[in-house]
């Protein structure tokens, strides 16, 4: 920005954004807060498989499942009595957390032959994505005249969840199955990935 904009974050959030800003906190501070997000989104499903309308019809728009995300923030900043002009802070917060779930896939009508028991129905929300990050930080800052110096750090806990319905074409392994109608040739597979880690 070439110096066009300058500011000092003088509350607990400086532990994450700019630790030196802790030195500008004038009094001891306790913070309990939260962000509440309820996103609204929609899409028109499309398999991009020629001749296959099946479980992803293009005739209607689908809304994402209703969800509420709560992003908590808990922090405490205090004077470090053992060092003059020094501030100490701890914070537990979620800088990011969001996701969406969709009810997109249903087996096409007539997919299962009469007399056969169809497999267990797919979950109501068969497409899903979730990502969240939670931080537990400790910060220390001190003033040296007009100069402030700070340091902060701590573990970041991350988690991710992905789910989708993959369409498998058995004709890729057995070419004799190419004679089946295309809407009966693609078999749905419910796939899911869950992961978490600390850095």
Secondary structure, 3 states (H helix, E strand, C coil): CCCCCCCCCCCCCHHHHCHHHHHHCCCCEEEEEEEEECCCCEECCCCCCCCCCCCCCCCCCEECCCCCEEEEEEEEEEECCCCCCEEEEEEEEEEEEEEEEECCCCCCCCCCCCCCCCCCCCCCCCEEEEEEEEEEEEEEEEEECCEEEEEEEEEEEEEEEEEEEEEEEHHHCCHHHHHCCHHHHEEEEEEEEEEEEEC
